[in-house]
Amino acid sequence: MNASTSIPLVREYLLLGLRFDRIEEGYVDSFTGDPELRRVVAAEPPPEPADLARQAERLLDAVRAGSELDQGRAEFIGAHLRALACAARKFAGQDVGFVDEVEAYFDVRIAKGDPDQYRQAHAKLDDALGGSGPLAARMADYRAGEELPPERLEECIHAFSSALRDRVRAEYPLPDAETITYEVVTDKPWSGFNYYLGNYTSTVAVNADLKQQMSNLPRLVAHESYPGHHTEHCRKEAGLVAGKGQAEQTIFLVNTPQCLMAEGLADLALYAAIGPNWGTWAGEIYADLGLSFDGERALAVSEAAAALADVRQDAALMLHDEHRDVDDVVEFLKRWLLVDDERARQMLRFLSSPLWRAYTSTYIEGYRLLRGWLDDRPDGVSLTERFGRLLDEPLIPSTLRAAEKSRPTRLNA
């Protein structure tokens, strides 16, 4: 029997998820399951959001009442049904507070960051950049000096992809058939995007509108490809879908807990594959391409700027929770992220998108949660092994938080 129809509740979950793409195109990030389910949904009348909310709640009640699913699968599907129920209520016009919306989607509770932390980050950036004059101007000069020549972008993408692929496949075996096609695109609200096509293949698009910087490109390729999104999709398709018949893993839905897990994993991909001293590694690859790259300086700037990550989430809260004026949010982004007006408004485009407005939290909270979980691993468990669980298991944020709470407190000698 096809995995997608072996458990009725799973089949209904997949059909429900596919219906959301008829409400908001792009809600289904990828679907690699039974094509018949797409045909069923395409033949239905256009769905009513309120009806989708009722369907999600009914299925959630069925999960809570007990089913053929084991605990892990039930928790995974239950968390995603809660996300879909909230999304459907919003589509139906119900007023949902932004913080509650993010919590329902991503299984995390968000709050504003600490401006004192941002000031400390600026002080560290001041040291890392050196020189004199306004910090924003020096940061702009640094970024300009880091810009990749557009005609070298594809060449550099393939160089980093090849180097990462060799290393990742040695640690996390992938099917021989796996492959990635890279495309350079324009007019998108994001810097890169992985389109997973199933059968261990992806198309990765890189946005040429955003001037790609040398220090960011290794992270972007690791994030989208090895051992990030593409690797996770391949490992779960092989292990969970083909190996265990978990058909719920054939659908990937925007604004659900799996997005927070996936983005946190992908933002940690370079750390997991190369380690904290990625600057030296990247410098060697750039040198082979005849490009000069100061890896040590890039690492220092990157570590200092990491403490500014919450700024983007603060901007989302200002926009959607506090209903602040757009120009106020732009000035906030410019001040703390040290970007110009054009870049701040590009960020605002993502934060303002009806589909993506809550999505920034997947990066901020995903990285925070998963980095803590990786670093707080039990004695004797390697980073490679711990990261492998993220690639292979259907984990959700509350599962990681529960594991953290259950661990004994470490005592200093």
N, C-alpha and C positions, 0 to 999 in steps of 0.2 A: 504494500500500500504506500502511496506517496506520503512523505512525512508531513506535508501541509494539511492532509485530511485525516491523519491517523487519530488525532485528538480534536473533537469538535470545537472546544473552547479556543484552541490555538488557531484553527481555521477562521473562527469568527473574529479573533483579534487581528489577523492578517487582513481580512476583508474590511474591518473597521479602519485600520490604518490606511489602506489604499483609498478609501472614500475621502479621507482628508485631502488627498491630492486634487480632488475635484472641487473642493472648497477653496484651497490655496495651492496653486501649482508650485511645486518645489517642496511641499511638506514631506513627501516621500523622497528622502535623499537617495536611497537606492532600494531596489527590490529584485532579488535574484531567485525568488521562489517559483511556485507553480504558475505558469503563464495563464492557466485557466482562471485563476482568481482575478487577474487583471481584466479578463474578458467579461467575467461576471459583473464586476463593478462598472465597467464601461457601458454595459447594457442596462444598468439601473437608471431610474429617473435621477436627476440631480439631487443630492442629499440635502436635507434641512439640518443646519447646525444643532438645533435643539434636539432633533431625533438622534444625532450622533452622540450627544451628551447622554441621553437616556440609554443608548446601546452600551456606551462605555461603563456607565454605572451598573447596568445589569450584568455585564461580564465581570466587573469588579466584585459584585455580590457573589457571583458563582465561584470566583477564585477564593474569596474569604470563606465560603461555605465548604470548601474542600473539593478537590478534583483529582484527576489522574496525574497531575503534575507533582513532582517532588518539591520540597520546600524552596530550593534555589530558583527553580523555574517559576514557581508561583509568585515569589517575591519580585522577580524580574518583570513578569507580565503585569502584576498588580501595580507596580510603580509606574509602568508605562500607561496603563489604563487611567490612573489618576491624572497623569499629564494630559492625555487626550480628552478626558472629561472637562478639564479646565479650559483647554483650547477651544473645545466645542461651545462651551458657555460663552466665552469671549466672542467667538464668531457669531453667536446668536444675539449679541448685543448686551450681555450682562456685564455690569461693572465689577471688575476684579482688581483689587489693589496690586500695584506692580510688584511689591515684595512677596505677596501671596502668590502672584502669577509665577514668579521665578521659582518659588519653593515647590509649587505643584508641578512645574515642568521638570525641574532638575534635582529635586530631593535635597536642596540646601536652603538655608535661611541667610539672606545677605544683609549687610549693613554698610554704612559709609566708612571709608578708610580714615587714617590718622594723618592730618596735615603735618604734624611734627615728623612723621616718618618720611614724608615727601621732602621736607626741608633737609633732613639728614642725607637723603639720596642726592639732593642737589649739591650738598657739601662734598660728598664722595665723587660726584661727577666733576666738580671743580678741580679736585686733586687729579683725577684720571685724565682730564683734558689738558690741564696745565695752561700756561699762557695768562693773558689778562684781558679785561674787558667783560662786557655782559655775558653771562653764562649761555643765554639763548643764542647769541651770535656765535660763540665758540662752538656750541653744539651744532649749529647750522653748518659751520665751516667743516666740522668733523664729518658730518653726514655727507656733505658735498664731496669731500675727498674720498669717501667710501663708495661712491656710486660706481656701479659696474657699467662699463661701456655697453650700450644696448646691443651692439653687434656681437658681443661676447657672451650675452646672457645664456643662450641655449647651450653653448659649448660648456659653460661652467655648470649649468644644471646637470648635464649628462656626466660630467666628471665627478661631481659629488654623489650623484645617484649610483654610479658604478662603484665608487669606493665604499659607500655605505652598504650597498647590496651585497658585496663580497663579505663584508664583516658580519652583517646581520644574518645572512644565510648560514654562516658557520655556527651561530649561536641559536638561531630559531629557524630550523629547516622549513623551506617553502617548496611547494610542488614545482617540478621542473617546468611546468607550463606557465608559471606566473610571469607576467610582463606588465610594463608601464609604458604608455605613450604620453609624451610631454607636448603641451601646446602653449604658446604665448598668446594671450588674449588682451582685450581692452574693455573699458566701460563696465567694470564690475566693482561692487562695494567691498571686495575682499582682496587680499594679496595673493592667495593661492587656494585651490579647491581640488579635492579628490573626487572624481566620479568613478565609483566602483561599479563595474559592469558584470560581475559574476565570472565564474570559471577562472578565477585567479588573475583577472586583468583589470587594470585601471587606466583612466585618462586623468592626468594631472595638469590643470591649467594654472599658469602663472600670469598675474596681471602686470602688463607692461606699463600701465598708466602710473603705477607707483614705482618710482625710481628704485630699483633693487640695489640694496647695499651689500657690500662684500661680507660684512659680519652677519647679516641676516640670512643670506642665501643657504648656508649649510643647515641652519635651523629649519628653514622653509622646506628644503628637500627631505630632511629627516622627518619633519612633521607630516608631510603629505605622503611620504613613500616608505622609507626604510629607517627605523622600524615603526613608523607611525601608521597613518590610516590604512594604506595599502596592505602593510604587513598584518595589521589587526584583522582586516576583512578576510585576507587569505587564510590566516590561522583559524579564525572562527568558522569559515566556510568548510575547511577541511576537518576540523576537530569537532565542532558542535553540530553543524548541519549534516555533513556527509558521515561523520563518525558516530554521532549520537542522535540524529534525527530531530534536533531541536529547531523546528521550522520557524519559530518566532525570531530566530537570528537571521532569517532571509530578508527581513525588512529593517530599514534604518530610517527612523522618523526624526525630523527636526523638532526641537523643543520637547525633548524627552530626556530621562536620566542617562541613556546610553550616549547622548551627545556630550554631556559633561565628562563622562568617563573617557570617551574617545578623544576629546580635545585636551584633557589633562594628560592622557597617555602621550598624545602626539607632541605636546609642548615639552614633554620630558624625554622625547625620543633621542635627541642628540646627547643628552646627559647619560641615558642608558647605554647608548651604542659606543660613545667615545669617552665619556667621563668629563669631569669638570675642566680639564685642560684641553678643550676642543680648539682653542685658538692656534696652538702650535700645529696641530693636525691639519687645520684648514689652511694655514700658511704654507705648508708643504705642497698641498694640492694646487693652490694658486701659483706657487713658484713653478711647478711643472707646466703651468699654462702661460708662464711668462708674465705673471701679474704680481705686483708687490702688495703684501698684506701684513700689517703689524698685528699679529695674533695676540700678543700680550696686552697691548693697549686695548684691543677690541674686547678682550675678556674682562679687563678692569671696567671699561665703560658699560659693558653688558651687566656685570654684577651690580654696579651702582644703580643702573636704570631699572633693574628688576624690582626694586622697592617702590617703583612708581606704578606698578601693575594695577593697583586698585583705583587709580585715577579714572580709568575708562569706565569702571563700574560705578564710581561716584557720578560720572557724567550721565550715565543711564538713569540713576536714581534722581538726579536733579531734573532731568527731562521728563520722566514718566511718573515719578512719585511726588516730587515737589512742584512739578509743572512750571519750571523756571523758563524764562525767556531763552530762545535759541541762542541769541548773541551772548548771553551770560555763560551758557554752557561752552560755547566756542572759546571765550576768553579763559575759562577755567582750564580747558584742555591745553590751550596755548601756554598758559602760565606754568603748569606743572609738568607737562610732557615736553616743553621746550620745542614746540613745533610752530610752523607758520600758519597763517589763516587758511590757506588752501588745504593743508594736511589736516587741520582740525575739522574743517567742514567735510572732508572725505570720511573721517571717522564718524562724524555726525550722520552722514548718509547711512552708514551701517546701523547706528544706534536708533535711527528714525524709521527704518524699514519695518513694515507691519509684520513680516515673517521673522526678521532677525533681531528685533529690538531688545529682546531679553537675552540674546545669545551670548553677549559679551561675558556674562557670568560663567559660562562653561569654561572659558579660558582662565579666568581669575580664580574661581573656586575649585575648578578641576585641577589646576596646577597645585594649589595650596593643599588640597586634600590628598592627592596622589603622591606628591613629593614627601609629605609627612609620613604616609603609609610606606613608601619605599625606604625611606631613611630609618624608620623605626622597625625595621625587619628583625626577626628573631636571630639570635646568635647562630652562626653556621649557615645562614641563608644568604646567598650572594645576591648582588643587585640584578644580575642576569636572570637568576631564578625567580626573584620577586617580580621583576618586570614581565617575565614570561606569563605569570598568572594574569596580569592585565590583558595580555594579548589573547589568552586562551579561555578565560572563564567569563561567564555572564554576570559580572559584578555590578552592583549599583552603589551609589554613595552611602546609603544607610548601612549596607553590609560592611563597608570599610570602617565606618564610625563605630559600629558594634564591635568589630574586631579590635579596634584601638582601646575601647573601654574594657574589654575582657582581658587585655594583656596585663600581667603583673607590673607594678611600678618598679623601675630600675633604681636601685639604691647606690649612692656613691660610697666607695670604700672609705 
